[in-house]
Amino acid sequence: MEYTLLILGCISFIVSFLVPYLTLPKLIRKLKAIGMTGKDINKPDKLEVAEMGGLAVVIGLCGGILVFTGTIAYVNEIFGISLINTIDITDGKILPQ
């Protein structure tokens, strides 16, 4: 039982790491292609960066949660995370800075 939980935790960690790692390059290229970029104000060169790269991280987090639980027991939490992410995306479109 102990090893099963440990193995499941390791698989969950790997999924949570690999999903953003594999999807971010494609997502960044797509976001730059459609013009969803902004200047990185914290760097001296003010480089153009994709603004919604956190979407891949949220998807990876939800995937890791689903793998770890093995069920959809945390569907409310995942719905809450998705709702917060949707509000963040909508807020950026309605009230741009």
C-alpha positions in Angstrom: 0.0 0.0 0.0 2.8 2.4 0.9 4.6 1.8 -2.4 1.4 2.1 -4.4 0.8 5.6 -3.0 4.5 6.5 -3.6 4.4 5.3 -7.2 1.1 7.1 -7.8 2.6 10.3 -6.4 5.6 10.0 -8.7 3.4 9.4 -11.7 1.3 12.4 -10.8 4.4 14.5 -10.4 5.7 13.4 -13.8 2.4 14.2 -15.5 2.2 17.6 -13.7 5.7 18.3 -15.0 5.5 16.9 -18.5 2.2 18.4 -19.6 3.4 22.0 -19.3 6.9 21.1 -20.5 5.6 19.6 -23.7 2.8 22.0 -24.4 4.4 25.4 -23.6 6.5 25.7 -26.7 3.6 25.1 -29.0 1.3 27.3 -26.9 3.8 30.1 -26.9 4.2 29.9 -30.7 0.4 30.0 -31.2 0.0 32.9 -28.8 2.7 34.9 -30.5 1.1 34.1 -33.9 -2.3 35.5 -32.8 -0.7 38.5 -31.2 -1.3 37.7 -27.5 2.0 39.1 -26.3 3.2 41.8 -24.1 6.5 43.5 -23.1 8.4 42.0 -20.2 8.7 45.1 -18.1 11.1 43.5 -15.7 13.9 42.9 -18.3 16.1 45.7 -19.6 15.5 44.6 -23.2 11.7 44.7 -22.9 11.3 41.4 -24.9 7.9 40.3 -26.3 6.6 37.4 -24.3 3.4 35.3 -24.5 0.9 36.5 -21.9 -1.2 33.3 -21.3 1.5 30.7 -20.8 0.1 30.0 -17.3 -2.7 28.1 -19.0 -0.4 25.1 -19.7 0.6 25.1 -16.1 -3.0 25.1 -14.9 -3.8 22.2 -17.3 -0.7 20.3 -15.9 -1.8 20.9 -12.3 -5.3 19.6 -13.1 -3.9 16.6 -14.9 -1.7 15.8 -11.9 -4.6 16.0 -9.5 -6.7 13.7 -11.7 -3.9 11.1 -12.0 -3.2 11.2 -8.3 -6.8 10.6 -7.2 -7.5 8.2 -10.0 -11.1 9.5 -10.1 -12.9 12.8 -10.6 -13.3 13.2 -6.8 -11.8 16.6 -6.9 -14.0 17.9 -9.7 -15.1 20.9 -7.6 -11.5 22.0 -7.0 -10.6 21.6 -10.7 -13.8 23.5 -11.6 -12.7 26.3 -9.2 -9.2 26.4 -10.7 -10.8 26.6 -14.2 -13.2 29.3 -13.2 -10.4 31.4 -11.7 -8.3 30.9 -14.9 -11.3 31.9 -17.1 -11.9 35.0 -15.0 -8.3 35.9 -15.3 -8.4 35.5 -19.1 -11.6 37.5 -19.4 -10.4 40.2 -17.1 -7.3 40.7 -19.4 -9.6 41.1 -22.4 -12.1 43.4 -20.9 -9.8 45.6 -18.9 -6.4 45.6 -20.7 -3.6 47.5 -18.9 
